[in-house]
Amino acid sequence: MIHTEALTKRFPAFGRKGVETLAVEDLTLHVRQGEVFGFLGPNGAGKTTTVRMLCALIAPTEGKAWVAGHPVGQEDESIRAQVGILTETPGLYARLDALSNLSFFAKLYGVDHVDRQVAKYLKMLGLWERRSEAVGSFSKGMRQKLAIARALLHEPPLLFLDEPTAGLDPEAARTVRDFIAELQGAGRTIFLCTHNLDEADRLCDRIGVIKQRLISVDTPGRLRQRLYGHGTLVRLRTIAPQYIDVVRGLPFVQRVEQVDGGLSIKLDDPEQHNPQVIRALVSAGADVQFVEEISHSLESVYFDLMAQAQEEELA
């Protein structure tokens, strides 16, 4: 659905002493049809610039990209017809009501059966009862839902969402997340830029971490495994030195550490080896209270990847 090769964007310097800005550098990326792809990075990392290039709103400085089979810079009108975009600042017409806003944009998109399509998405996003009210009176959550409806009016197979839940209250944010999950279930491809790491963890099939350059791409689970490996936490009633020695002596154990109330054990394959660990501990006289998988948040993954990238830059 999206493919880029060494995509780069530089913004020219301003003024006599201005410095050229490198926004995105050598981005090579493939986003599969039907997946939710999360794009993570700090402010100024190049996320929005990437979206603007892929939506054919700005031209890349170097590199190539294809969106829905169309080359960027050659078939830009076809690309714009195939994508929907929600920007961080949607730019709706505050004096117009919701119905008029969507009808206006539906006509710009050349949508057939404008009234039917507008009603479909107003109802789907819970805005039908407020359709005759001026958008300027809407809450931020309502405006965000209306902006998502606008992005979907022409039924695009590819949707770009830039911070779709930023600044929303928990209820509105959950509504938007649930709707994104529904869209994925309908087969749409979603390119999601977000600072909400918990949201990315729950919604995204894969994530890419960027800071001008692409740092890493994978599923959240495989990124955790790559950074931290597989881990098991065994809670014990009491901890004795011999318990640590017993576990450390098992051939498949990579590392064992004492933590508060138990042992943190890094294993080749927890599903296969956890029973052997428990048997060894019980045979050594340990009272095992419970066993759990050691999980790391996507936030930990994100910050560790950023730290590694910074170390590589300094090196």
Helices and strands as residue ranges (DSSP letters): E 2-11, E 21-31, E 36-40, H 47-54, E 62-67, E 70-71, H 76-82, E 83-86, H 98-109, H 114-124, G 128-130, G 135-137, H 140-152, E 158-162, H 170-185, E 189-193, H 197-203, E 206-210, E 214-218, H 220-228, E 230-236, H 241-248, E 253-259, E 262-267, H 270-283, E 288-293, H 298-314
